[in-house]
Amino acid sequence: MKTAELRQKDVAGLEAEIKSLQKAHFGLRMQKATQQLNNTNTLRETRRSIARVKTILTEKTRAN
């Protein structure tokens, strides 16, 4: 998800996005552990997406 789209969401929406990304990241880690993951770059992408959402969430909470 792009940064502009994330900035339009409210705090609850961002927290839900973090939960879904963390769940996806966990699933990818399990696939990697069992050697079922073909594209290991998705781990990096999800980790960075989580960081991006957390950064925007922190910005929104500090602005209030």
mmJSON file of the N, C-alpha and C atoms, coordinates in Angstrom:
{"data_MODEL":{"atom_site":{
"group_PDB":["ATOM","ATOM","ATOM","ATOM","ATOM","ATOM","ATOM","ATOM","ATOM","ATOM","ATOM","ATOM","ATOM","ATOM","ATOM","ATOM","ATOM","ATOM","ATOM","ATOM","ATOM","ATOM","ATOM","ATOM","ATOM","ATOM","ATOM","ATOM","ATOM","ATOM","ATOM","ATOM","ATOM","ATOM","ATOM","ATOM","ATOM","ATOM","ATOM","ATOM","ATOM","ATOM","ATOM","ATOM","ATOM","ATOM","ATOM","ATOM","ATOM","ATOM","ATOM","ATOM","ATOM","ATOM","ATOM","ATOM","ATOM","ATOM","ATOM","ATOM","ATOM","ATOM","ATOM","ATOM","ATOM","ATOM","ATOM","ATOM","ATOM","ATOM","ATOM","ATOM","ATOM","ATOM","ATOM","ATOM","ATOM","ATOM","ATOM","ATOM","ATOM","ATOM","ATOM","ATOM","ATOM","ATOM","ATOM","ATOM","ATOM","ATOM","ATOM","ATOM","ATOM","ATOM","ATOM","ATOM","ATOM","ATOM","ATOM","ATOM","ATOM","ATOM","ATOM","ATOM","ATOM","ATOM","ATOM","ATOM","ATOM","ATOM","ATOM","ATOM","ATOM","ATOM","ATOM","ATOM","ATOM","ATOM","ATOM","ATOM","ATOM","ATOM","ATOM","ATOM","ATOM","ATOM","ATOM","ATOM","ATOM","ATOM","ATOM","ATOM","ATOM","ATOM","ATOM","ATOM","ATOM","ATOM","ATOM","ATOM","ATOM","ATOM","ATOM","ATOM","ATOM","ATOM","ATOM","ATOM","ATOM","ATOM","ATOM","ATOM","ATOM","ATOM","ATOM","ATOM","ATOM","ATOM","ATOM","ATOM","ATOM","ATOM","ATOM","ATOM","ATOM","ATOM","ATOM","ATOM","ATOM","ATOM","ATOM","ATOM","ATOM","ATOM","ATOM","ATOM","ATOM","ATOM","ATOM","ATOM","ATOM","ATOM","ATOM","ATOM","ATOM","ATOM","ATOM","ATOM","ATOM","ATOM","ATOM","ATOM"],
"id":[1,2,3,4,5,6,7,8,9,10,11,12,13,14,15,16,17,18,19,20,21,22,23,24,25,26,27,28,29,30,31,32,33,34,35,36,37,38,39,40,41,42,43,44,45,46,47,48,49,50,51,52,53,54,55,56,57,58,59,60,61,62,63,64,65,66,67,68,69,70,71,72,73,74,75,76,77,78,79,80,81,82,83,84,85,86,87,88,89,90,91,92,93,94,95,96,97,98,99,100,101,102,103,104,105,106,107,108,109,110,111,112,113,114,115,116,117,118,119,120,121,122,123,124,125,126,127,128,129,130,131,132,133,134,135,136,137,138,139,140,141,142,143,144,145,146,147,148,149,150,151,152,153,154,155,156,157,158,159,160,161,162,163,164,165,166,167,168,169,170,171,172,173,174,175,176,177,178,179,180,181,182,183,184,185,186,187,188,189,190,191,192],
"type_symbol":["N","C","C","N","C","C","N","C","C","N","C","C","N","C","C","N","C","C","N","C","C","N","C","C","N","C","C","N","C","C","N","C","C","N","C","C","N","C","C","N","C","C","N","C","C","N","C","C","N","C","C","N","C","C","N","C","C","N","C","C","N","C","C","N","C","C","N","C","C","N","C","C","N","C","C","N","C","C","N","C","C","N","C","C","N","C","C","N","C","C","N","C","C","N","C","C","N","C","C","N","C","C","N","C","C","N","C","C","N","C","C","N","C","C","N","C","C","N","C","C","N","C","C","N","C","C","N","C","C","N","C","C","N","C","C","N","C","C","N","C","C","N","C","C","N","C","C","N","C","C","N","C","C","N","C","C","N","C","C","N","C","C","N","C","C","N","C","C","N","C","C","N","C","C","N","C","C","N","C","C","N","C","C","N","C","C","N","C","C","N","C","C"],
"label_atom_id":["N","CA","C","N","CA","C","N","CA","C","N","CA","C","N","CA","C","N","CA","C","N","CA","C","N","CA","C","N","CA","C","N","CA","C","N","CA","C","N","CA","C","N","CA","C","N","CA","C","N","CA","C","N","CA","C","N","CA","C","N","CA","C","N","CA","C","N","CA","C","N","CA","C","N","CA","C","N","CA","C","N","CA","C","N","CA","C","N","CA","C","N","CA","C","N","CA","C","N","CA","C","N","CA","C","N","CA","C","N","CA","C","N","CA","C","N","CA","C","N","CA","C","N","CA","C","N","CA","C","N","CA","C","N","CA","C","N","CA","C","N","CA","C","N","CA","C","N","CA","C","N","CA","C","N","CA","C","N","CA","C","N","CA","C","N","CA","C","N","CA","C","N","CA","C","N","CA","C","N","CA","C","N","CA","C","N","CA","C","N","CA","C","N","CA","C","N","CA","C","N","CA","C","N","CA","C","N","CA","C","N","CA","C","N","CA","C","N","CA","C","N","CA","C"],
"label_alt_id":[null,null,null,null,null,null,null,null,null,null,null,null,null,null,null,null,null,null,null,null,null,null,null,null,null,null,null,null,null,null,null,null,null,null,null,null,null,null,null,null,null,null,null,null,null,null,null,null,null,null,null,null,null,null,null,null,null,null,null,null,null,null,null,null,null,null,null,null,null,null,null,null,null,null,null,null,null,null,null,null,null,null,null,null,null,null,null,null,null,null,null,null,null,null,null,null,null,null,null,null,null,null,null,null,null,null,null,null,null,null,null,null,null,null,null,null,null,null,null,null,null,null,null,null,null,null,null,null,null,null,null,null,null,null,null,null,null,null,null,null,null,null,null,null,null,null,null,null,null,null,null,null,null,null,null,null,null,null,null,null,null,null,null,null,null,null,null,null,null,null,null,null,null,null,null,null,null,null,null,null,null,null,null,null,null,null,null,null,null,null,null,null],
"label_comp_id":["MET","MET","MET","LYS","LYS","LYS","THR","THR","THR","ALA","ALA","ALA","GLU","GLU","GLU","LEU","LEU","LEU","ARG","ARG","ARG","GLN","GLN","GLN","LYS","LYS","LYS","ASP","ASP","ASP","VAL","VAL","VAL","ALA","ALA","ALA","GLY","GLY","GLY","LEU","LEU","LEU","GLU","GLU","GLU","ALA","ALA","ALA","GLU","GLU","GLU","ILE","ILE","ILE","LYS","LYS","LYS","SER","SER","SER","LEU","LEU","LEU","GLN","GLN","GLN","LYS","LYS","LYS","ALA","ALA","ALA","HIS","HIS","HIS","PHE","PHE","PHE","GLY","GLY","GLY","LEU","LEU","LEU","ARG","ARG","ARG","MET","MET","MET","GLN","GLN","GLN","LYS","LYS","LYS","ALA","ALA","ALA","THR","THR","THR","GLN","GLN","GLN","GLN","GLN","GLN","LEU","LEU","LEU","ASN","ASN","ASN","ASN","ASN","ASN","THR","THR","THR","ASN","ASN","ASN","THR","THR","THR","LEU","LEU","LEU","ARG","ARG","ARG","GLU","GLU","GLU","THR","THR","THR","ARG","ARG","ARG","ARG","ARG","ARG","SER","SER","SER","ILE","ILE","ILE","ALA","ALA","ALA","ARG","ARG","ARG","VAL","VAL","VAL","LYS","LYS","LYS","THR","THR","THR","ILE","ILE","ILE","LEU","LEU","LEU","THR","THR","THR","GLU","GLU","GLU","LYS","LYS","LYS","THR","THR","THR","ARG","ARG","ARG","ALA","ALA","ALA","ASN","ASN","ASN"],
"label_asym_id":["A","A","A","A","A","A","A","A","A","A","A","A","A","A","A","A","A","A","A","A","A","A","A","A","A","A","A","A","A","A","A","A","A","A","A","A","A","A","A","A","A","A","A","A","A","A","A","A","A","A","A","A","A","A","A","A","A","A","A","A","A","A","A","A","A","A","A","A","A","A","A","A","A","A","A","A","A","A","A","A","A","A","A","A","A","A","A","A","A","A","A","A","A","A","A","A","A","A","A","A","A","A","A","A","A","A","A","A","A","A","A","A","A","A","A","A","A","A","A","A","A","A","A","A","A","A","A","A","A","A","A","A","A","A","A","A","A","A","A","A","A","A","A","A","A","A","A","A","A","A","A","A","A","A","A","A","A","A","A","A","A","A","A","A","A","A","A","A","A","A","A","A","A","A","A","A","A","A","A","A","A","A","A","A","A","A","A","A","A","A","A","A"],
"label_entity_id":["1","1","1","1","1","1","1","1","1","1","1","1","1","1","1","1","1","1","1","1","1","1","1","1","1","1","1","1","1","1","1","1","1","1","1","1","1","1","1","1","1","1","1","1","1","1","1","1","1","1","1","1","1","1","1","1","1","1","1","1","1","1","1","1","1","1","1","1","1","1","1","1","1","1","1","1","1","1","1","1","1","1","1","1","1","1","1","1","1","1","1","1","1","1","1","1","1","1","1","1","1","1","1","1","1","1","1","1","1","1","1","1","1","1","1","1","1","1","1","1","1","1","1","1","1","1","1","1","1","1","1","1","1","1","1","1","1","1","1","1","1","1","1","1","1","1","1","1","1","1","1","1","1","1","1","1","1","1","1","1","1","1","1","1","1","1","1","1","1","1","1","1","1","1","1","1","1","1","1","1","1","1","1","1","1","1","1","1","1","1","1","1"],
"label_seq_id":[1,1,1,2,2,2,3,3,3,4,4,4,5,5,5,6,6,6,7,7,7,8,8,8,9,9,9,10,10,10,11,11,11,12,12,12,13,13,13,14,14,14,15,15,15,16,16,16,17,17,17,18,18,18,19,19,19,20,20,20,21,21,21,22,22,22,23,23,23,24,24,24,25,25,25,26,26,26,27,27,27,28,28,28,29,29,29,30,30,30,31,31,31,32,32,32,33,33,33,34,34,34,35,35,35,36,36,36,37,37,37,38,38,38,39,39,39,40,40,40,41,41,41,42,42,42,43,43,43,44,44,44,45,45,45,46,46,46,47,47,47,48,48,48,49,49,49,50,50,50,51,51,51,52,52,52,53,53,53,54,54,54,55,55,55,56,56,56,57,57,57,58,58,58,59,59,59,60,60,60,61,61,61,62,62,62,63,63,63,64,64,64],
"pdbx_PDB_ins_code":[null,null,null,null,null,null,null,null,null,null,null,null,null,null,null,null,null,null,null,null,null,null,null,null,null,null,null,null,null,null,null,null,null,null,null,null,null,null,null,null,null,null,null,null,null,null,null,null,null,null,null,null,null,null,null,null,null,null,null,null,null,null,null,null,null,null,null,null,null,null,null,null,null,null,null,null,null,null,null,null,null,null,null,null,null,null,null,null,null,null,null,null,null,null,null,null,null,null,null,null,null,null,null,null,null,null,null,null,null,null,null,null,null,null,null,null,null,null,null,null,null,null,null,null,null,null,null,null,null,null,null,null,null,null,null,null,null,null,null,null,null,null,null,null,null,null,null,null,null,null,null,null,null,null,null,null,null,null,null,null,null,null,null,null,null,null,null,null,null,null,null,null,null,null,null,null,null,null,null,null,null,null,null,null,null,null,null,null,null,null,null,null],
"Cartn_x":[0.845,0.0,0.891,0.485,1.283,1.12,2.088,2.093,0.918,0.577,-0.549,-1.854,-2.03,-3.234,-3.258,-2.095,-2.029,-2.312,-1.874,-2.089,-3.57,-4.372,-5.8,-6.568,-5.98,-6.657,-6.593,-7.56,-7.534,-6.685,-6.562,-5.691,-6.142,-7.438,-7.952,-7.661,-7.776,-7.482,-6.016,-5.15,-3.716,-3.359,-3.984,-3.713,-4.185,-5.312,-5.798,-4.848,-4.302,-3.348,-2.082,-1.62,-0.426,-0.681,-1.852,-2.169,-2.195,-2.796,-2.868,-1.488,-0.652,0.7,1.547,1.381,2.126,1.704,0.416,-0.071,0.492,0.522,1.083,2.576,3.281,4.717,5.001,4.175,4.335,4.155,3.134,2.907,4.071,4.644,5.794,7.007,7.205,8.329,8.171,6.935,6.701,6.946,6.549,6.808,8.309,9.045,10.496,11.128,10.643,11.206,10.976,9.848,9.557,9.982,10.705,11.261,10.181,9.059,7.987,7.904,8.714,8.662,9.584,9.008,9.8,10.439,9.666,10.156,10.437,11.697,12.048,12.013,11.898,11.825,10.534,9.509,8.249,8.406,9.341,9.619,10.104,10.999,11.549,10.473,9.652,8.585,7.586,7.183,6.208,6.812,8.081,8.74,8.824,9.127,9.207,7.829,6.827,5.461,4.991,5.333,4.976,5.64,6.899,7.617,7.001,6.595,5.982,4.67,3.846,2.56,2.781,3.752,4.032,4.53,5.309,5.806,4.664,3.762,2.622,1.707,1.533,0.714,1.318,2.634,3.298,3.148,3.251,3.084,1.685,0.689,-0.701,-0.969,-0.407,-0.649,0.082,1.235,1.953,1.317,0.641,-0.011,-1.221,-1.822,-3.013,-2.628],
"Cartn_y":[-1.172,0.0,1.235,2.22,3.429,4.327,5.18,6.068,7.027,7.541,8.475,7.808,6.551,5.822,5.586,5.333,5.093,6.363,7.495,8.762,9.143,8.604,8.905,8.09,7.001,6.144,6.764,6.367,6.829,5.877,6.165,5.396,3.938,3.716,2.345,1.566,2.231,1.589,1.224,2.089,1.804,0.644,0.594,-0.518,-1.842,-1.819,-3.032,-3.445,-2.468,-2.748,-3.384,-2.891,-3.467,-4.919,-5.19,-6.57,-7.507,-7.058,-7.924,-8.137,-7.101,-7.257,-8.175,-8.072,-8.947,-10.397,-10.611,-11.974,-12.533,-11.704,-12.134,-12.422,-11.58,-11.767,-13.071,-13.365,-14.614,-15.814,-15.756,-16.841,-17.02,-15.912,-15.994,-16.582,-16.229,-16.804,-18.302,-18.747,-20.184,-20.901,-20.265,-20.86,-20.955,-19.931,-19.96,-21.057,-21.225,-22.242,-23.646,-23.842,-25.165,-25.279,-24.284,-24.234,-24.313,-23.636,-23.575,-22.202,-21.262,-19.894,-19.763,-19.374,-19.222,-17.841,-16.807,-15.441,-14.889,-14.903,-14.453,-12.933,-12.239,-10.778,-10.301,-11.124,-10.715,-10.515,-11.24,-11.024,-9.599,-9.167,-7.812,-6.765,-7.006,-6.048,-5.91,-7.025,-6.942,-6.293,-6.583,-5.971,-4.453,-4.019,-2.582,-1.928,-2.647,-2.122,-1.933,-2.878,-2.745,-1.505,-1.302,-0.129,1.164,1.145,2.327,2.692,1.686,1.932,2.402,1.799,2.215,3.654,4.056,5.43,6.411,6.117,7.003,7.031,5.89,5.835,6.714,6.666,7.506,8.981,9.326,10.717,11.212,10.373,10.77,10.928,10.036,10.115,11.308,11.655,12.823,14.125,14.101,15.317,15.685,14.683,14.93,15.288],
"Cartn_z":[0.0,0.0,0.0,-0.752,-0.869,0.345,0.548,1.707,1.682,0.517,0.412,0.836,0.487,0.883,2.392,2.966,4.409,5.197,4.693,5.402,5.447,4.549,4.531,5.572,6.05,7.027,8.415,9.26,10.644,11.482,12.761,13.647,13.735,13.85,13.933,12.649,11.516,10.242,10.119,10.627,10.584,11.503,12.668,13.58,12.986,12.292,11.627,10.507,9.814,8.734,9.298,10.437,11.074,11.456,12.024,12.422,11.218,10.132,8.948,8.336,8.341,7.802,8.68,9.999,10.891,10.731,10.514,10.29,8.979,7.957,6.673,6.804,7.553,7.743,8.499,9.494,10.23,9.304,8.465,7.514,6.553,6.105,5.207,5.921,7.183,7.93,8.107,8.331,8.467,7.144,6.041,4.731,4.464,4.876,4.684,5.518,6.747,7.633,7.096,6.432,5.872,4.416,3.952,2.593,1.525,1.764,0.781,0.127,0.586,0.077,-1.123,-2.269,-3.481,-3.569,-3.292,-3.415,-2.022,-1.607,-0.269,-0.152,-1.257,-1.224,-0.569,-0.549,0.074,1.577,2.198,3.619,3.852,3.028,3.139,2.894,1.894,1.565,2.702,3.295,4.385,5.624,5.894,7.046,6.875,5.698,5.438,5.422,4.971,5.005,6.438,7.302,8.716,9.299,8.989,9.495,8.963,7.706,7.095,7.797,8.063,8.721,10.154,10.852,12.226,12.272,11.296,11.247,11.066,10.163,9.922,11.138,11.796,13.006,14.102,14.26,15.257,14.923,13.65,13.235,13.571,13.324,13.592,15.09,15.905,17.338,17.949,17.433,17.951,17.505,16.373,15.869,16.724,17.371,18.199,19.56],
"occupancy":[1.0,1.0,1.0,1.0,1.0,1.0,1.0,1.0,1.0,1.0,1.0,1.0,1.0,1.0,1.0,1.0,1.0,1.0,1.0,1.0,1.0,1.0,1.0,1.0,1.0,1.0,1.0,1.0,1.0,1.0,1.0,1.0,1.0,1.0,1.0,1.0,1.0,1.0,1.0,1.0,1.0,1.0,1.0,1.0,1.0,1.0,1.0,1.0,1.0,1.0,1.0,1.0,1.0,1.0,1.0,1.0,1.0,1.0,1.0,1.0,1.0,1.0,1.0,1.0,1.0,1.0,1.0,1.0,1.0,1.0,1.0,1.0,1.0,1.0,1.0,1.0,1.0,1.0,1.0,1.0,1.0,1.0,1.0,1.0,1.0,1.0,1.0,1.0,1.0,1.0,1.0,1.0,1.0,1.0,1.0,1.0,1.0,1.0,1.0,1.0,1.0,1.0,1.0,1.0,1.0,1.0,1.0,1.0,1.0,1.0,1.0,1.0,1.0,1.0,1.0,1.0,1.0,1.0,1.0,1.0,1.0,1.0,1.0,1.0,1.0,1.0,1.0,1.0,1.0,1.0,1.0,1.0,1.0,1.0,1.0,1.0,1.0,1.0,1.0,1.0,1.0,1.0,1.0,1.0,1.0,1.0,1.0,1.0,1.0,1.0,1.0,1.0,1.0,1.0,1.0,1.0,1.0,1.0,1.0,1.0,1.0,1.0,1.0,1.0,1.0,1.0,1.0,1.0,1.0,1.0,1.0,1.0,1.0,1.0,1.0,1.0,1.0,1.0,1.0,1.0,1.0,1.0,1.0,1.0,1.0,1.0,1.0,1.0,1.0,1.0,1.0,1.0],
"B_iso_or_equiv":[0.0,0.0,0.0,0.0,0.0,0.0,0.0,0.0,0.0,0.0,0.0,0.0,0.0,0.0,0.0,0.0,0.0,0.0,0.0,0.0,0.0,0.0,0.0,0.0,0.0,0.0,0.0,0.0,0.0,0.0,0.0,0.0,0.0,0.0,0.0,0.0,0.0,0.0,0.0,0.0,0.0,0.0,0.0,0.0,0.0,0.0,0.0,0.0,0.0,0.0,0.0,0.0,0.0,0.0,0.0,0.0,0.0,0.0,0.0,0.0,0.0,0.0,0.0,0.0,0.0,0.0,0.0,0.0,0.0,0.0,0.0,0.0,0.0,0.0,0.0,0.0,0.0,0.0,0.0,0.0,0.0,0.0,0.0,0.0,0.0,0.0,0.0,0.0,0.0,0.0,0.0,0.0,0.0,0.0,0.0,0.0,0.0,0.0,0.0,0.0,0.0,0.0,0.0,0.0,0.0,0.0,0.0,0.0,0.0,0.0,0.0,0.0,0.0,0.0,0.0,0.0,0.0,0.0,0.0,0.0,0.0,0.0,0.0,0.0,0.0,0.0,0.0,0.0,0.0,0.0,0.0,0.0,0.0,0.0,0.0,0.0,0.0,0.0,0.0,0.0,0.0,0.0,0.0,0.0,0.0,0.0,0.0,0.0,0.0,0.0,0.0,0.0,0.0,0.0,0.0,0.0,0.0,0.0,0.0,0.0,0.0,0.0,0.0,0.0,0.0,0.0,0.0,0.0,0.0,0.0,0.0,0.0,0.0,0.0,0.0,0.0,0.0,0.0,0.0,0.0,0.0,0.0,0.0,0.0,0.0,0.0,0.0,0.0,0.0,0.0,0.0,0.0],
"pdbx_formal_charge":[null,null,null,null,null,null,null,null,null,null,null,null,null,null,null,null,null,null,null,null,null,null,null,null,null,null,null,null,null,null,null,null,null,null,null,null,null,null,null,null,null,null,null,null,null,null,null,null,null,null,null,null,null,null,null,null,null,null,null,null,null,null,null,null,null,null,null,null,null,null,null,null,null,null,null,null,null,null,null,null,null,null,null,null,null,null,null,null,null,null,null,null,null,null,null,null,null,null,null,null,null,null,null,null,null,null,null,null,null,null,null,null,null,null,null,null,null,null,null,null,null,null,null,null,null,null,null,null,null,null,null,null,null,null,null,null,null,null,null,null,null,null,null,null,null,null,null,null,null,null,null,null,null,null,null,null,null,null,null,null,null,null,null,null,null,null,null,null,null,null,null,null,null,null,null,null,null,null,null,null,null,null,null,null,null,null,null,null,null,null,null,null],
"auth_seq_id":[1,1,1,2,2,2,3,3,3,4,4,4,5,5,5,6,6,6,7,7,7,8,8,8,9,9,9,10,10,10,11,11,11,12,12,12,13,13,13,14,14,14,15,15,15,16,16,16,17,17,17,18,18,18,19,19,19,20,20,20,21,21,21,22,22,22,23,23,23,24,24,24,25,25,25,26,26,26,27,27,27,28,28,28,29,29,29,30,30,30,31,31,31,32,32,32,33,33,33,34,34,34,35,35,35,36,36,36,37,37,37,38,38,38,39,39,39,40,40,40,41,41,41,42,42,42,43,43,43,44,44,44,45,45,45,46,46,46,47,47,47,48,48,48,49,49,49,50,50,50,51,51,51,52,52,52,53,53,53,54,54,54,55,55,55,56,56,56,57,57,57,58,58,58,59,59,59,60,60,60,61,61,61,62,62,62,63,63,63,64,64,64],
"auth_comp_id":["MET","MET","MET","LYS","LYS","LYS","THR","THR","THR","ALA","ALA","ALA","GLU","GLU","GLU","LEU","LEU","LEU","ARG","ARG","ARG","GLN","GLN","GLN","LYS","LYS","LYS","ASP","ASP","ASP","VAL","VAL","VAL","ALA","ALA","ALA","GLY","GLY","GLY","LEU","LEU","LEU","GLU","GLU","GLU","ALA","ALA","ALA","GLU","GLU","GLU","ILE","ILE","ILE","LYS","LYS","LYS","SER","SER","SER","LEU","LEU","LEU","GLN","GLN","GLN","LYS","LYS","LYS","ALA","ALA","ALA","HIS","HIS","HIS","PHE","PHE","PHE","GLY","GLY","GLY","LEU","LEU","LEU","ARG","ARG","ARG","MET","MET","MET","GLN","GLN","GLN","LYS","LYS","LYS","ALA","ALA","ALA","THR","THR","THR","GLN","GLN","GLN","GLN","GLN","GLN","LEU","LEU","LEU","ASN","ASN","ASN","ASN","ASN","ASN","THR","THR","THR","ASN","ASN","ASN","THR","THR","THR","LEU","LEU","LEU","ARG","ARG","ARG","GLU","GLU","GLU","THR","THR","THR","ARG","ARG","ARG","ARG","ARG","ARG","SER","SER","SER","ILE","ILE","ILE","ALA","ALA","ALA","ARG","ARG","ARG","VAL","VAL","VAL","LYS","LYS","LYS","THR","THR","THR","ILE","ILE","ILE","LEU","LEU","LEU","THR","THR","THR","GLU","GLU","GLU","LYS","LYS","LYS","THR","THR","THR","ARG","ARG","ARG","ALA","ALA","ALA","ASN","ASN","ASN"],
"auth_asym_id":["A","A","A","A","A","A","A","A","A","A","A","A","A","A","A","A","A","A","A","A","A","A","A","A","A","A","A","A","A","A","A","A","A","A","A","A","A","A","A","A","A","A","A","A","A","A","A","A","A","A","A","A","A","A","A","A","A","A","A","A","A","A","A","A","A","A","A","A","A","A","A","A","A","A","A","A","A","A","A","A","A","A","A","A","A","A","A","A","A","A","A","A","A","A","A","A","A","A","A","A","A","A","A","A","A","A","A","A","A","A","A","A","A","A","A","A","A","A","A","A","A","A","A","A","A","A","A","A","A","A","A","A","A","A","A","A","A","A","A","A","A","A","A","A","A","A","A","A","A","A","A","A","A","A","A","A","A","A","A","A","A","A","A","A","A","A","A","A","A","A","A","A","A","A","A","A","A","A","A","A","A","A","A","A","A","A","A","A","A","A","A","A"],
"auth_atom_id":["N","CA","C","N","CA","C","N","CA","C","N","CA","C","N","CA","C","N","CA","C","N","CA","C","N","CA","C","N","CA","C","N","CA","C","N","CA","C","N","CA","C","N","CA","C","N","CA","C","N","CA","C","N","CA","C","N","CA","C","N","CA","C","N","CA","C","N","CA","C","N","CA","C","N","CA","C","N","CA","C","N","CA","C","N","CA","C","N","CA","C","N","CA","C","N","CA","C","N","CA","C","N","CA","C","N","CA","C","N","CA","C","N","CA","C","N","CA","C","N","CA","C","N","CA","C","N","CA","C","N","CA","C","N","CA","C","N","CA","C","N","CA","C","N","CA","C","N","CA","C","N","CA","C","N","CA","C","N","CA","C","N","CA","C","N","CA","C","N","CA","C","N","CA","C","N","CA","C","N","CA","C","N","CA","C","N","CA","C","N","CA","C","N","CA","C","N","CA","C","N","CA","C","N","CA","C","N","CA","C","N","CA","C","N","CA","C","N","CA","C","N","CA","C"],
"pdbx_PDB_model_num":[1,1,1,1,1,1,1,1,1,1,1,1,1,1,1,1,1,1,1,1,1,1,1,1,1,1,1,1,1,1,1,1,1,1,1,1,1,1,1,1,1,1,1,1,1,1,1,1,1,1,1,1,1,1,1,1,1,1,1,1,1,1,1,1,1,1,1,1,1,1,1,1,1,1,1,1,1,1,1,1,1,1,1,1,1,1,1,1,1,1,1,1,1,1,1,1,1,1,1,1,1,1,1,1,1,1,1,1,1,1,1,1,1,1,1,1,1,1,1,1,1,1,1,1,1,1,1,1,1,1,1,1,1,1,1,1,1,1,1,1,1,1,1,1,1,1,1,1,1,1,1,1,1,1,1,1,1,1,1,1,1,1,1,1,1,1,1,1,1,1,1,1,1,1,1,1,1,1,1,1,1,1,1,1,1,1,1,1,1,1,1,1]
}}}
